[in-house]
Amino acid sequence: MRPDTPADHTDHTAEAERLLRTAAQYPEDHEPLLLQAAAHLELAGDRERATTLYDRLLAAEPEHPALIKAFKAANLWEYGHEAEARAIIEGIRGSAPRDPAPWEIVAETLETHDELDAAHATLTTALTLLLPADDPTADIPYPTQSLLTARHRVRRLLALDHDPWDSLADRLHRAEITLDELHDPKRLWSLGSDDPAELKAELARLRTELGTYRAALSRPFPVAVLHWPSEELDELLTTYPSLSTEYPTHAAHLLDIEASLRELSATGTANLGIVTGTVPSYEAFAASESSSPSNADLLPQYATTLAARGRAVAWPPRRGEACWCGSGVAYSGCHGAAGV
């Protein structure tokens, strides 16, 4: 995911260097950290160095090679390497990844460079792979919903009539502005209007669109709540008994996690997740902060660090998935049950 944009290129370069240092400190999490560093280098205008980072990731047998290739292709196209970018994109499409993210990056790259027919074909192929063909009422993960929205936008630009997937995108859309209005090509002309009232109205619509988008996607990692498995919590409290005020019992700890996440969700906070702690990892984090593990103020910082390292699991679990607590019971019959 791309970071938000600080004030100038210096800020992006400094953040990239910080992420590179963190990746060296936590080599087991180098992939998400280096991806974020490469994104900042792109925003700083240092696209060649960003490409070097993508190549470094690809040489290390990454967990998400298609995603890295998609970012690399988008970056290459931006500084004059269109032919190489196209070759990478064709390779991604041929490999048919089951992750929505590389498909969306490829389609966005094509759309940005006015390759609308190719973007449409890419999104259609992706959704054919990823949408449940046998159960149209099944829960559709947000990343796949995003592909539906992108396809809707491209089809509007191509002046194509609605099809069943456009109708599905409309049903899943939750903002006050409809997708048809949001993706109306005529809106682009409004931004160049000399009429102050027309321009003001368009800016208001854009603010609504941006707010909806950023609520779900702007964070580089989820708002995460820290979870201690039973054996880890026992070890933590045995070694650092002062933390028992934070965690009276393991059962209470689990209930508090669920209650906290539900409260955050009720207030409109999106992109929620759970990170699982271990005592050795927490001790290492405390040492890096020049503090004692007994310091309870470190706990939320530790959760944020784990999330930034790509360790968060999305909450709530999807329908039919096991509960996050590790019980092995479906979430709906465990901590997801009403009244828990």
ZIPECOR-V220965 format. One record per helix or strand of 2 or more residues. SS is the DSSP state (a for helix, b for strand). FROM is the first residue (numbers start at 0). LEN is the number of residues. If there is no record, write none. Layout:
BEGIN
ss:SS from:FROM len:LEN
ss:SS from:FROM len:LEN
END
This chain:
BEGIN
ss:a from:8 len:17
ss:a from:26 len:17
ss:a from:46 len:13
ss:a from:64 len:14
ss:a from:81 len:14
ss:a from:99 len:13
ss:a from:115 len:15
ss:a from:141 len:16
ss:a from:163 len:9
ss:a from:178 len:4
ss:a from:185 len:5
ss:a from:195 len:22
ss:b from:222 len:6
ss:a from:229 len:10
ss:a from:240 len:5
ss:a from:249 len:17
ss:b from:271 len:6
ss:a from:278 len:10
ss:a from:297 len:11
ss:b from:312 len:2
ss:a from:330 len:3
END
